[in-house]
Amino acid sequence: MPEGIAVSVHDTAPVWRGDTAGDALRRSIDLAKAVEALGYRRHWVAEHHNTPALAASSPAVLAGPILEATSSIRVGSGAVLLPNHSPLVVAEQFGVLAGLYPGRVDLGLGRAPGGSGEITARVADPRRLDFGDALNELREYFAGGSGGVRAIPEPAIAPELWLVGSSAGSAAYAGRSGLPYVYAHAIVGGGAPEALDAYRRAFRPSPQLPEPHACVAVIVVAADTDERAYRLASSFVFGQILMRTVDPGTVLPTEEETAAHTFTPQEERFLRERIDPQFVGSPDRIAPRLAGLLRQTRADELFVLTQVPDHAARIRSYELLAKIVSSL
């Protein structure tokens, strides 16, 4: 990887038709080993609930076998949705990981609960803490305790805390909190320059972070041709269409199933709205657009989400991306 920009992985453990959730989770472990060999800095796993198409419901649990299967890449959450959890439980879970794998654990946090109200009611901390109070309590556990309570184990090297969001407001909050920040362009395209500028303006140094560390998370599907990349990227978006219109409990369609589908004009628009703001195509197509985003945002690190039905093509996409970034 080049000196100027670090590149990391965001992983949702997608489940494709014909596979099990176990298959998806094992692919996450295999992907982490592959990107570590390519020089990627981090491998983060997401938190999603009640979504059979995405097997990543427990970042702390999935991070453990990924850490065990790798040796140098940092591993963590992108993100633990803190409103869903007791800060003590999160501190204990990530304290176990940091105790076993010192200096390699990240704890990315999200401010939103995610999911439906019914899901939130079942997984959330019954105290319903304000996010700021929950964050402060979590930080106190990693600094020795909160209100006379200690989070055990207390790792010698605490996990790095991060904030992940998709608005200028979340970016400014991260800056005021002295935390590194990741803007989710993969969710809300177009707002990264404004958000990262707000983050830098609001930044206050903290013991963890003396200078701002601004990042952007994007979807990348790279292949040898634009056509192949577009076909690969279309399957996940078709899955989103099916979840919205046919069956919210479906898993993701295969490439063949997607190719056989006749998209309506409305579905074609949805496909374009999801794919066009992201980075899908051959290296020649992706490189100048990615360089433009990095210039606009002045990002210190790039997080990349690649959700395609062919696991070999997924690894190949990360290989091509490493070459693209090294040439920028």
C-alpha positions as CSV (number, residue, x, y, z in Angstrom):
1,M,0.0,0.0,0.0
2,P,1.2,3.6,-0.6
3,E,2.4,5.7,2.2
4,G,-0.2,8.4,1.9
5,I,-3.5,6.4,2.4
6,A,-4.2,3.3,4.4
7,V,-6.8,0.9,3.1
8,S,-9.1,-1.3,5.2
9,V,-12.0,-3.7,4.9
10,H,-15.6,-3.3,6.0
11,D,-17.4,-6.7,6.0
12,T,-21.1,-7.6,6.5
13,A,-20.8,-11.4,6.0
14,P,-23.3,-11.5,3.2
15,V,-25.3,-14.8,2.7
16,W,-26.0,-15.9,-0.9
17,R,-28.6,-18.3,-2.1
18,G,-27.4,-21.9,-1.7
19,D,-25.1,-21.0,1.2
20,T,-25.5,-21.1,4.9
21,A,-24.7,-18.3,7.4
22,G,-21.8,-20.5,8.5
23,D,-20.5,-20.4,5.0
24,A,-20.7,-16.6,5.0
25,L,-18.9,-16.4,8.3
26,R,-16.1,-18.7,7.2
27,R,-15.7,-16.6,4.1
28,S,-15.2,-13.6,6.3
29,I,-12.3,-15.3,8.0
30,D,-10.8,-16.3,4.7
31,L,-11.2,-12.8,3.3
32,A,-9.3,-11.4,6.3
33,K,-6.4,-13.7,5.7
34,A,-6.4,-12.7,2.0
35,V,-6.5,-8.9,2.7
36,E,-3.8,-9.2,5.4
37,A,-1.5,-10.7,2.8
38,L,-2.3,-7.8,0.5
39,G,-1.3,-5.2,3.1
40,Y,-4.7,-3.9,4.2
41,R,-4.6,-2.3,7.6
42,R,-7.9,-3.3,9.2
43,H,-10.8,-5.8,8.9
44,W,-14.0,-4.6,10.5
45,V,-17.2,-6.5,10.8
46,A,-20.7,-5.0,11.0
47,E,-23.7,-5.4,13.4
48,H,-27.0,-6.3,11.7
49,H,-30.0,-7.9,13.4
50,N,-33.0,-9.9,12.0
51,T,-31.5,-9.8,8.5
52,P,-30.8,-13.4,7.2
53,A,-28.9,-11.9,4.2
54,L,-26.2,-10.6,6.5
55,A,-24.7,-13.0,9.1
56,A,-22.8,-10.3,11.0
57,S,-24.9,-9.8,14.1
58,S,-22.2,-10.0,16.8
59,P,-19.0,-8.1,15.9
60,A,-17.2,-9.2,19.1
61,V,-17.9,-12.9,18.5
62,L,-16.9,-12.8,14.8
63,A,-13.8,-10.7,15.5
64,G,-12.3,-13.5,17.7
65,P,-11.8,-16.2,15.0
66,I,-10.7,-13.5,12.5
67,L,-8.0,-12.4,15.0
68,E,-7.0,-16.0,15.6
69,A,-6.7,-16.7,11.9
70,T,-4.5,-13.6,11.2
71,S,-1.3,-12.2,12.7
72,S,-0.9,-8.5,12.0
73,I,-4.1,-6.9,10.6
74,R,-6.2,-4.9,13.1
75,V,-9.6,-6.3,13.6
76,G,-12.7,-4.7,15.0
77,S,-16.3,-3.6,14.6
78,G,-17.7,-1.4,12.0
79,A,-19.7,-0.7,14.0
80,V,-21.1,-1.8,17.4
81,L,-24.4,0.0,17.7
82,L,-23.8,1.3,21.2
83,P,-27.5,2.2,21.9
84,N,-28.2,-1.5,21.7
85,H,-25.8,-2.5,24.4
86,S,-24.7,-2.0,28.0
87,P,-21.4,-0.2,27.9
88,L,-20.1,-2.7,30.5
89,V,-20.8,-5.7,28.3
90,V,-19.2,-4.0,25.3
91,A,-16.1,-3.2,27.4
92,E,-15.9,-6.8,28.7
93,Q,-16.3,-8.3,25.2
94,F,-13.7,-6.1,23.6
95,G,-11.5,-6.4,26.7
96,V,-11.3,-10.1,26.2
97,L,-10.3,-9.6,22.6
98,A,-7.7,-7.0,23.5
99,G,-6.3,-9.2,26.2
100,L,-5.8,-12.1,23.8
101,Y,-4.6,-10.0,20.8
102,P,-2.9,-6.9,22.3
103,G,-2.5,-3.9,20.0
104,R,-4.8,-5.3,17.2
105,V,-8.3,-4.6,18.3
106,D,-10.5,-1.7,17.2
107,L,-13.9,-0.8,18.6
108,G,-15.9,1.2,16.0
109,L,-19.1,2.6,17.4
110,G,-22.4,3.7,15.8
111,R,-24.8,6.3,17.4
112,A,-28.0,4.8,15.9
113,P,-29.6,1.6,17.2
114,G,-30.4,0.3,13.6
115,G,-33.3,-2.1,12.8
116,S,-36.9,-1.8,13.8
117,G,-38.3,-0.7,17.1
118,E,-39.1,-4.3,18.1
119,I,-35.5,-5.3,17.5
120,T,-34.2,-2.3,19.4
121,A,-36.5,-3.1,22.4
122,R,-35.1,-6.6,22.6
123,V,-31.4,-5.9,22.4
124,A,-31.0,-2.4,23.9
125,D,-29.6,-1.5,27.3
126,P,-32.7,-1.2,29.5
127,R,-31.2,2.0,31.0
128,R,-31.7,3.7,27.6
129,L,-28.6,5.9,28.1
130,D,-28.0,8.9,26.0
131,F,-25.2,8.1,23.5
132,G,-22.8,10.6,25.1
133,D,-23.4,9.1,28.5
134,A,-22.9,5.6,27.2
135,L,-19.7,6.6,25.4
136,N,-18.3,8.3,28.5
137,E,-19.1,5.2,30.6
138,L,-17.4,3.0,28.0
139,R,-14.3,5.1,28.0
140,E,-14.2,5.1,31.8
141,Y,-14.1,1.3,31.8
142,F,-11.0,1.2,29.6
143,A,-9.4,3.8,32.0
144,G,-9.9,1.9,35.2
145,G,-13.6,1.7,36.0
146,S,-16.9,3.6,36.2
147,G,-18.9,4.2,39.3
148,G,-16.9,1.6,41.3
149,V,-17.4,-1.0,38.6
150,R,-14.5,-2.4,36.6
151,A,-14.8,-4.1,33.2
152,I,-12.8,-7.4,33.5
153,P,-10.5,-8.3,31.9
154,E,-8.6,-4.9,31.8
155,P,-6.3,-5.3,28.8
156,A,-2.9,-3.7,28.9
157,I,-3.6,-2.1,25.6
158,A,-7.2,-0.9,25.3
159,P,-9.1,-1.2,22.0
160,E,-9.0,1.9,19.9
161,L,-12.3,3.6,20.0
162,W,-13.8,5.0,16.7
163,L,-17.0,6.6,15.6
164,V,-18.8,5.6,12.4
165,G,-21.5,7.8,10.9
166,S,-23.2,9.2,7.8
167,S,-23.8,12.9,8.6
168,A,-21.9,16.1,9.3
169,G,-23.5,16.0,12.8
170,S,-22.0,12.6,13.6
171,A,-18.7,13.8,12.2
172,A,-18.6,16.9,14.4
173,Y,-19.5,14.8,17.4
174,A,-16.6,12.5,16.7
175,G,-14.3,15.5,16.4
176,R,-15.4,17.0,19.7
177,S,-14.9,13.6,21.3
178,G,-11.3,13.3,20.0
179,L,-12.1,10.1,18.2
180,P,-11.1,8.9,14.7
181,Y,-14.1,9.1,12.4
182,V,-15.4,7.0,9.4
183,Y,-18.0,8.6,7.1
184,A,-20.2,5.9,5.5
185,H,-20.3,7.0,1.8
186,A,-21.4,3.4,1.2
187,I,-24.7,4.3,2.9
188,V,-25.1,8.1,2.0
189,G,-23.1,9.0,-1.0
190,G,-22.0,12.6,-1.7
191,G,-21.7,13.9,1.9
192,A,-18.2,12.9,2.7
193,P,-16.4,16.2,1.9
194,E,-18.7,18.2,4.1
195,A,-18.7,15.6,6.9
196,L,-14.9,15.3,7.1
197,D,-14.5,19.0,7.0
198,A,-17.0,19.3,9.9
199,Y,-15.0,16.7,11.7
200,R,-11.7,18.5,11.3
201,R,-13.2,21.8,12.3
202,A,-14.7,20.3,15.5
203,F,-11.7,18.2,16.4
204,R,-10.3,18.4,19.9
205,P,-7.2,16.4,20.8
206,S,-7.7,13.5,23.2
207,P,-5.3,11.1,25.0
208,Q,-6.1,8.5,22.3
209,L,-5.8,10.9,19.3
210,P,-3.7,14.0,19.2
211,E,-4.5,14.8,15.6
212,P,-7.7,14.2,13.5
213,H,-8.0,10.9,11.6
214,A,-10.7,11.2,9.0
215,C,-11.8,8.2,6.9
216,V,-14.3,7.4,4.3
217,A,-16.1,4.0,3.7
218,V,-17.1,3.2,0.1
219,I,-18.4,0.3,-1.9
220,V,-15.9,-1.0,-4.4
221,V,-16.5,-3.8,-6.9
222,A,-13.5,-4.1,-9.2
223,A,-13.1,-6.6,-12.0
224,D,-11.2,-6.9,-15.2
225,T,-14.0,-5.3,-17.2
226,D,-16.7,-2.8,-16.4
227,E,-19.4,-5.2,-17.5
228,R,-18.2,-8.0,-15.2
229,A,-18.0,-5.6,-12.2
230,Y,-21.5,-4.3,-12.9
231,R,-22.9,-7.8,-13.1
232,L,-21.3,-8.7,-9.8
233,A,-22.5,-5.5,-8.0
234,S,-26.0,-6.0,-9.3
235,S,-26.7,-9.1,-7.2
236,F,-26.5,-7.4,-3.9
237,V,-28.7,-4.5,-5.1
238,F,-31.2,-7.0,-6.5
239,G,-31.2,-8.6,-3.1
240,Q,-32.1,-5.2,-1.6
241,I,-35.0,-5.0,-4.0
242,L,-36.2,-8.4,-3.1
243,M,-36.0,-7.6,0.6
244,R,-38.0,-4.4,0.1
245,T,-40.7,-5.8,-2.2
246,V,-40.9,-9.6,-2.0
247,D,-39.5,-11.1,1.2
248,P,-37.6,-9.2,4.0
249,G,-36.3,-12.5,5.2
250,T,-34.6,-13.6,1.9
251,V,-31.0,-14.3,1.4
252,L,-29.1,-12.7,-1.5
253,P,-29.6,-13.9,-5.1
254,T,-26.8,-15.5,-7.1
255,E,-25.3,-13.9,-10.1
256,E,-27.2,-16.3,-12.4
257,E,-30.5,-15.4,-10.7
258,T,-29.8,-11.7,-11.1
259,A,-28.9,-12.1,-14.8
260,A,-32.1,-13.9,-15.4
261,H,-34.3,-11.2,-13.9
262,T,-36.0,-8.6,-16.0
263,F,-35.7,-5.3,-14.1
264,T,-38.6,-2.9,-14.3
265,P,-37.9,0.8,-15.0
266,Q,-38.3,1.5,-11.2
267,E,-35.9,-1.3,-10.3
268,E,-33.4,-0.1,-12.9
269,R,-33.5,3.4,-11.3
270,F,-32.9,1.8,-7.9
271,L,-30.0,-0.2,-9.3
272,R,-28.4,2.9,-10.7
273,E,-29.0,5.0,-7.5
274,R,-27.2,2.4,-5.5
275,I,-24.3,1.6,-7.9
276,D,-23.5,4.9,-9.6
277,P,-22.3,6.8,-6.5
278,Q,-20.0,4.0,-5.6
279,F,-16.9,2.6,-7.3
280,V,-17.8,-0.2,-9.7
281,G,-15.9,-1.2,-12.8
282,S,-12.4,-1.9,-14.2
283,P,-9.3,-0.4,-12.6
284,D,-9.3,2.2,-15.4
285,R,-12.8,3.3,-14.5
286,I,-12.4,3.2,-10.8
287,A,-9.0,4.9,-10.4
288,P,-9.8,8.5,-11.5
289,R,-13.1,8.5,-9.6
290,L,-11.5,7.2,-6.4
291,A,-8.6,9.7,-6.7
292,G,-11.2,12.5,-7.0
293,L,-12.9,11.4,-3.8
294,L,-9.7,11.2,-1.9
295,R,-8.7,14.7,-3.1
296,Q,-12.1,16.1,-2.1
297,T,-12.2,14.5,1.3
298,R,-8.4,14.5,2.1
299,A,-9.2,11.2,3.8
300,D,-6.4,9.6,5.9
301,E,-7.9,6.1,5.4
302,L,-10.2,4.3,3.0
303,F,-12.6,1.6,4.2
304,V,-13.9,-0.7,1.4
305,L,-17.1,-2.8,1.4
306,T,-17.3,-5.4,-1.4
307,Q,-20.5,-7.6,-1.5
308,V,-20.5,-10.0,-4.5
309,P,-21.7,-13.6,-4.8
310,D,-18.5,-15.1,-6.1
311,H,-15.9,-15.3,-3.3
312,A,-13.0,-15.6,-5.6
313,A,-14.2,-12.4,-7.4
314,R,-14.5,-10.7,-4.1
315,I,-10.9,-11.4,-3.2
316,R,-9.9,-10.4,-6.8
317,S,-11.7,-7.1,-6.3
318,Y,-9.6,-6.4,-3.2
319,E,-6.4,-7.4,-5.1
320,L,-7.3,-5.0,-7.9
321,L,-8.1,-2.2,-5.5
322,A,-4.7,-2.6,-3.8
323,K,-3.1,-2.0,-7.2
324,I,-5.3,0.9,-7.9
325,V,-4.5,2.6,-4.6
326,S,-0.8,2.0,-5.0
327,S,-0.9,3.8,-8.4
328,L,-2.7,6.9,-7.1
